[in-house]
Amino acid sequence: MAEQIGKPGERVRLRLAQEEVEGTMLESHEPGIALLKLGSGYNIGIPREHILGGEVLATASVPVVQKRVSQTTGKPVIGMVITGGTIASVLDPKTGGVKWVASEEHFMQYYPELFEMVTVKAIRIPFKVASESMTSDHWMTIAQEVGALVNDPEIQGVVVTHGTDFLGYTAAALSFMLRDLGKPVVLTYSQRSIDRPSSDAHLNLQCAARLAIDTAAGVFVVGHATESDDYCQALLGTKVRKLHSSRRDAFQPVNTTVVAKVWPDKVVYAGSFTPRHTKPCVVDAVFSDKVALVKFYPGQTPDILDFYALKYRGIILEAAGLGHLPVSESSHSWLSTLKKSIRAGLVVGCVTQTVHGRVDPYVYSNGRELLDAGVLFLKDGLAETMLVKLGWILGHYGWKKDAGTKMLENVAGEFSDRLIGLNL
Amino acid sequence: MDYTRLGFKAGLEIHQQLDTGKLFCGCPGYLRQDVGDVQVMRKLHAIAGETGEVDAAVRHEAGLEKSFVYEGYRDSTCLIELDEEPPHLISQEALDEALRVALLLNCEVYQHTQIMRKLVIDGSNTSGFQRTVLLARNGWVETSFGKVPIDTLCLEEDSARLVSEKSGKEVVYRLDRLGIPLVEIATAPTLVNPAQVRETALKLGEIVRACRVKRGIGTIRQDVNMSSTGHPRVEIKGFQDMGMLEGTIQMELIRQQHESDKQSQVRQALPDGTTKFLRPMPGKARMYPETDLPLLFISLEHINRIKKTLPRLQQDITQDLLKQGLSSELVGLVLDGFVPLYTALVKRHVVSPVLIAKMITLWTREVGTKAGKTFDELTSVCTEEVYDMILERVASGKLGEGQVKGVLSAFISGKSLEDALQVEQVDDNRLEQDLRAIVAEKPGLRANAYMGLVLAKLGSGVDKRKAMELLQKIVST
């Protein structure tokens, strides 16, 4: 086997046992296989051990200098924070690899419609990570960036682009961390990458920008309302969940209705909303990451609590139905361990693993026993939102002793008084 | 026409639908007549090219202002056709069938290859691209004028069917065809006259039909790439009728000679043998990897396994069928997709092979046409089991050969098979007595003329062949 001939992007001629092949070398994810783009445009793989020799015919061409999209004045002004995710990653046709959108200019070239609609005064790219790699540090950084943009009087609203997988958590974090928010902060995403003509990113971004210059204040998630490229829906940042792994309309409201339907040129609100105001936004970006989310399953013993009690300050339990766990009548009752952990200072909240609906301790004796043990019944709160809220509360110095009371306060619309029979 | 003097050169491209499920999802691969019960609306966007600029021509052609409406079916469309889920791994069934075609065409199979996305932004693909993979190369097909080289063989997904286009703004497509596997066979541009083009097309058609491929209008499409001295390459698409191939090429050559602005272009074959301009010849297809799928590896063991299951070619089968007493016309009908069924039935039932051939081809089609059934509907209803039951009755003497068509007719028009098989068992003596009575009532007519009276009196369930035989006997005595 000859040593590796050609780097990704270079035109090469490879000598094999019975023939010579010409093409452009591409990035290969399989170490033993060289990937080559033929003149026809098709890619083929060649086992590296079959390559006897060859030569580089031409080096990779220098990227063309990118033109800046011209921005005329007089349009509404927004700020943007780009954080990574599918919406900010593109396929590099030269090498065949997927890369992050490198710069502001790069982003403009992919989404010209957005920049025709609004003036983007500032684009912040604090980091580019897939959302599964984010931590609470990233949430706090985004909150700081968004807070700075929101407090710029010229900026009417902020659009945050984000990977879909854990977008719900970031939306919840921003909802708690941006206090007295008087402008729209709109998170959006894409489920289909922007290197395909059918990408959902275009409509999502335009509708996100539309909501960002509209009249409601708050943290919202905007994305496809249906499987069509028709209109988007605005969802409250504390009550939204990714409910499908691949559909465009993956994000749906839980225990609430949509805030608004959003088209690129109009917003139709479904009900009341918090109007814009000019009070400055206070960025309260603190977080204790000593919190955990535990999903109960049949037969699970309470030892798991002992593990968490050692290192953690609070846990959210995804209990069954109305908030049930095995109690006194069960062979593996959680009661005594719960009481012991809670006495030792562990904050324990429970939500329902049915996703939709509310927990209620009063219907069965099971719930009453848990309530007596000190478990917080977190109403219709979404598990992920409650985890973020608990971390945010415990991140505040001196709030610990009131953590229970604060967990049950409605800070950012995370609880609904009225549940109705829609969106199930 | 002196083709050599004109510098005529042509290559053929054949697209043949495989008769398997879809290429990248688990949906069935058949076309439907009913209107879909799922609709989505989409827009497509130009993709910034390698330089980051959106190509003006792409922007124009893409019809970026258009809305595309896709009709699907809850029971035969899934999220993959709707571009709402990543593709599944390539269908092994379709891959095996494409490899069979490749091996029958003496191609070398690429063992490592990559599934590509070919940008197509006319809306005929929900994703905005067509998935295609280069499978094989350097084959040949034998013809009367020598070997014609096969340059490449690809396996790709068919596009969605155009249903309607309203005022150029909204285009409606149906998703039943999207994703049906197609093999694309491209010959080298070495054909030097239209007769060679035609013969090569027929030969390739014959070879692909030895494999599991779809039949009927629209399931095979031929494109001809031709050039002549002083005229760059022109691609002619959409030949509906092989009979038109030579004529169309001749007329296109004449048109090329008289054209003042000789440009490379794509033209559509029209039923009258002329062609019309479709679009300028596209630049090199914009292709990039299907990033949702792994590299495709085809092992030597896999190729060898396929080699062992290659179907017999038509000429060998023809000899067998003629020996079994089928007329050459009937042989042609059986060869058109019915060989496996025919062979299985002949093996299992001690009845005349000619009856079996007629039943599964001529009669089923005739009765189906009368009942207004499509080819797909017929094949889904008239299963091997149905034919088995009918033939068992014939073999055991419970059903006359002449009654088979009537049974088929009743069954295809909606009766259950049990009901359809309930035809009156008229024994020959009883039938002869009845016929004699009818003839006695109105003597002096020809045998044919009595048939109407017989049907009116004895009902349409009567074994017509038998009745005709007896009538002729009675009339002649």
Boltz contact constraints between the chains, C-beta under 6 A:
constraints:
  - contact:
      token1: [A, 33]
      token2: [B, 112]
      max_distance: 6.0
  - contact:
      token1: [A, 41]
      token2: [B, 285]
      max_distance: 6.0
  - contact:
      token1: [A, 41]
      token2: [B, 287]
      max_distance: 6.0
  - contact:
      token1: [A, 42]
      token2: [B, 116]
      max_distance: 6.0
  - contact:
      token1: [A, 42]
      token2: [B, 134]
      max_distance: 6.0
  - contact:
      token1: [A, 43]
      token2: [B, 114]
      max_distance: 6.0
  - contact:
      token1: [A, 43]
      token2: [B, 289]
      max_distance: 6.0
  - contact:
      token1: [A, 44]
      token2: [B, 110]
      max_distance: 6.0
  - contact:
      token1: [A, 44]
      token2: [B, 113]
      max_distance: 6.0
  - contact:
      token1: [A, 45]
      token2: [B, 112]
      max_distance: 6.0
  - contact:
      token1: [A, 45]
      token2: [B, 295]
      max_distance: 6.0
  - contact:
      token1: [A, 64]
      token2: [B, 51]
      max_distance: 6.0
  - contact:
      token1: [A, 66]
      token2: [B, 52]
      max_distance: 6.0
  - contact:
      token1: [A, 91]
      token2: [B, 288]
      max_distance: 6.0
  - contact:
      token1: [A, 93]
      token2: [B, 50]
      max_distance: 6.0
  - contact:
      token1: [A, 93]
      token2: [B, 288]
      max_distance: 6.0
  - contact:
      token1: [A, 96]
      token2: [B, 289]
      max_distance: 6.0
  - contact:
      token1: [A, 109]
      token2: [B, 48]
      max_distance: 6.0
  - contact:
      token1: [A, 109]
      token2: [B, 52]
      max_distance: 6.0
  - contact:
      token1: [A, 110]
      token2: [B, 48]
      max_distance: 6.0
  - contact:
      token1: [A, 196]
      token2: [B, 127]
      max_distance: 6.0
  - contact:
      token1: [A, 196]
      token2: [B, 128]
      max_distance: 6.0
  - contact:
      token1: [A, 197]
      token2: [B, 44]
      max_distance: 6.0
  - contact:
      token1: [A, 197]
      token2: [B, 45]
      max_distance: 6.0
  - contact:
      token1: [A, 197]
      token2: [B, 47]
      max_distance: 6.0
  - contact:
      token1: [A, 197]
      token2: [B, 121]
      max_distance: 6.0
  - contact:
      token1: [A, 197]
      token2: [B, 128]
      max_distance: 6.0
  - contact:
      token1: [A, 198]
      token2: [B, 83]
      max_distance: 6.0
  - contact:
      token1: [A, 198]
      token2: [B, 127]
      max_distance: 6.0
  - contact:
      token1: [A, 198]
      token2: [B, 128]
      max_distance: 6.0
  - contact:
      token1: [A, 202]
      token2: [B, 45]
      max_distance: 6.0
  - contact:
      token1: [A, 227]
      token2: [B, 40]
      max_distance: 6.0
  - contact:
      token1: [A, 227]
      token2: [B, 84]
      max_distance: 6.0
  - contact:
      token1: [A, 228]
      token2: [B, 40]
      max_distance: 6.0
  - contact:
      token1: [A, 228]
      token2: [B, 41]
      max_distance: 6.0
  - contact:
      token1: [A, 229]
      token2: [B, 42]
      max_distance: 6.0
  - contact:
      token1: [A, 229]
      token2: [B, 43]
      max_distance: 6.0
  - contact:
      token1: [A, 230]
      token2: [B, 41]
      max_distance: 6.0
  - contact:
      token1: [A, 246]
      token2: [B, 85]
      max_distance: 6.0
  - contact:
      token1: [A, 247]
      token2: [B, 84]
      max_distance: 6.0
